[in-house]
Amino acid sequence: MSEHLLPPPRDQAIYVNYLPMPVGIHRFLKFAVPAVLWIMCALAFVWARSQYSPGNAVWETGKPVEFMGVLGAAPYPVLFTPAKDGTITAVLLVEQGKFGTQKRAAALSGQLVRVSGWLLHREGRQILELEPEDRALVRITDAAITQAPTLRELGSVTVRGEIVDGKCYLGAMKPGAGKTHKECATLCIRGGIPPIVIAFSADGSTEYLLLQSESGEAIDPALHHLIADPVEIRGVKHQWLGVSGLGVLRVRAADVRRL
């Protein structure tokens, strides 16, 4: 065999895939490959830990549930239903998909009703996706309360947080907030899904506020471009007497700014 056809010495740092691996490269890869894999695992762990939790929202998509109470239809339908402890729970109502149920609820505003659908809930706040049939929203006469709670003004406040659509944030999507959900949230709110301000306090607590216009109507479309962005909002806070967990914040579009 001629000399130029002999394989190179194993300590020569030239890799040829059909010849034995050079000793230097073999030693390097023996330590480098495991090290790189461990570094990648560590970076993946750190990256995963840096992501915020999508929360404990739940969408109960099994058997529909029923509620009874007084219906408030404007600007975003909400059912006031008595709880076992004597308090009143506010249950927001929506249709299937990215649509509110204002049209269906308008004729029964202020009346005792029975509703049925699929419950979405998060941290005690609830929203019900109505069944499509007419029987999902009907007038009754046997509920435990006879009128909607009074909405009381609490005064001017300034809060910082995010405008989300109630349906997705309370269980339909994970995550239901943040930049990745901006387009979806905007479409939902344009379709009549109740907008909610998730207000974050300095002590780490979270407050849920149903967002309305200054006059108590649906929010100004001028606010749509601020949905899912960190915002500061100056407005007038209201609270339904006897209802916990969900307040109301009435605002002018000019009093909302992106942070």
MOZI-V246174 format. One record per backbone hydrogen bond with DSSP energy under -0.5 kcal/mol. NH is the residue of the N-H (numbers start at 1). CO is the residue of the C=O. If there is no record, write none. Layout:
NH;CO / NH;CO
This chain:
5;2 / 6;3 / 12;9 / 13;11 / 14;12 / 16;14 / 19;16 / 23;10 / 26;22 / 27;23 / 28;24 / 29;25 / 30;26 / 31;27 / 31;28 / 32;28 / 33;29 / 35;31 / 36;32 / 37;33 / 38;34 / 39;35 / 40;36 / 41;37 / 42;38 / 43;39 / 44;40 / 45;41 / 46;42 / 47;43 / 48;44 / 49;45 / 50;46 / 51;47 / 51;48 / 58;121 / 58;170 / 60;58 / 60;119 / 61;59 / 65;117 / 67;115 / 69;113 / 70;80 / 71;111 / 72;70 / 72;78 / 73;71 / 78;72 / 79;91 / 80;70 / 81;79 / 81;89 / 83;87 / 86;83 / 88;242 / 89;81 / 91;79 / 91;89 / 92;90 / 92;126 / 93;77 / 94;128 / 95;99 / 99;97 / 100;191 / 101;93 / 105;101 / 106;102 / 108;105 / 109;106 / 110;71 / 111;108 / 113;69 / 114;138 / 115;67 / 116;136 / 117;65 / 118;129 / 119;117 / 120;127 / 121;58 / 122;125 / 125;122 / 126;90 / 127;120 / 128;92 / 129;118 / 129;127 / 130;94 / 130;128 / 131;116 / 136;133 / 137;134 / 138;114 / 140;112 / 152;150 / 152;239 / 154;237 / 155;237 / 157;235 / 159;233 / 161;231 / 162;198 / 163;229 / 164;162 / 164;196 / 166;194 / 169;165 / 170;166 / 171;168 / 172;167 / 173;168 / 181;178 / 182;179 / 185;181 / 186;182 / 187;183 / 188;184 / 189;185 / 190;186 / 191;187 / 192;189 / 193;188 / 196;164 / 197;209 / 198;162 / 198;196 / 199;197 / 199;207 / 200;160 / 201;199 / 201;205 / 204;201 / 207;199 / 209;197 / 209;207 / 210;247 / 211;195 / 212;249 / 213;217 / 214;251 / 216;213 / 223;220 / 224;221 / 226;223 / 227;224 / 228;163 / 229;226 / 231;161 / 232;257 / 233;159 / 234;255 / 235;157 / 235;233 / 236;250 / 237;155 / 237;235 / 238;248 / 239;152 / 241;150 / 243;240 / 244;88 / 244;242 / 247;208 / 248;238 / 249;210 / 250;236 / 251;212 / 252;234 / 255;252 / 256;253 / 257;232 / 259;230
